[in-house]
Amino acid sequence: VQLVESGGGLVQPGGSLRLSCAASGIAFRFASMDWHRQAPGKQRELVAAITRTGTTNYADSLKGRFTISRDNAKNTVYLEMNRLTPEDTAVYYCHLNLGSDYWGQGTQVTVSS
């Protein structure tokens, strides 16, 4: 199983980013996927999740700004992030549980002017 995130970077407050997570080694269309993030000095937290049928769930504080989606043809899950604030600065990780936890390497998102 391999999860590879991309799309992070430096963005100004109020800006947007779209993260991607490409999965391989699994029957992606049957997998529930989620995004987590870890800010400096803080615990890793769940950001958003999407089931194999497309049902989504979000951290309460992020509802309305973040959108998770998936493209089963591309074995990829996305995280669209809008109206970003400095508090969104973190390393964002793609995650999958198939009895064992699988994590990507993470992609850094920095929100700063």
N, C-alpha and C positions, 0 to 999 in steps of 0.2 A: 504494500500500500504506500502510495506517495501522494502528498498534498503539497502543491506549490502555489504560494500566494504571490500576487503582484499588484501593482497599482498604487502603492503608497508613495509618499513624498511630502514636500513642504507646500502648504496652502495657507492663504491668508484667512483670517477670521471672516465668516460669512460665505466662504467658498465651498466647493463640492469636490468629492473624489469618488471614484468607483474602484473598489477592490475586486480582484478575481482570485479564485482558488481552483486550480485545475487538479483533478483527481485521477489517479491511475491505479490499476491493480485491484479494482473493485467493480462490482456490478452497480455502477453509480446510480442508475435509475431506481434502485431499491433502497438507497441509503438516505437516512436523515443526516443533514449537515448543519453545522452551526459555526458562527463567528464569535470569538472571544477577544478581549483586549486586556492589556496590562500596562498601566501607567507607572512611571517611576515611583518606587516606594509603596505601591499599592498591590493588592491581590488581583489575580486574573479574574475577570468577570465576563459573564455571558452577555453578548450584545444582541444576537438574533439567531433564530433557528428556523429551519424549513424541513418539513417532512418529505417523504418520497412522493406524496400526493400533492405537495405544494402548500400545505397549511403552514402558516408562519406564526412566529411568536417573537416578541421583542422585550427587552428590558424596558420597564415602565418609563424611565427617564428619557428614552430615546425614541419612543413612539412618535411618529409624525415627521421625524427627520431622517431616519435610516430605513432603508428598504432592502430586504434580502430576496433574492430570486435565484432561479437555477435554469440551466439549459442542459437537458439530459443528452442532447445530441453532441454537445461539446464536453460532457463530463465536467462541467464547471458550475460553481456557485458564485454569486456576486453579492457585494454589499455596496449599495449606493448610499452615500453619506452627504447630506445637505446641511446648509447653515451651520457649518462647523465652527466650534469655539475652541479656545486654547485647552479647555478641559477634555476635549476629545483626543488630545495628544497621547499616543500610546503605541505599543506594538500590537498589531492586530493579527490574530491567529485563526486559521481555519482548523476545524476539529471534526472528527468522525469517531463514533463508537461502534465497533463491531465485536462486542465482547471485550475487546481491548481498546484503549484510547489511542488514536492516531492524531498527531499534530503536524501542521506545517511548520516551516522555519520562521514564519512571522514576517510581516512587512511594517516598516515604521511609518507612522502618520504623525506629522508635526504641523500643528496649527499655530501660526505666529505671523505677526506683521513685521 
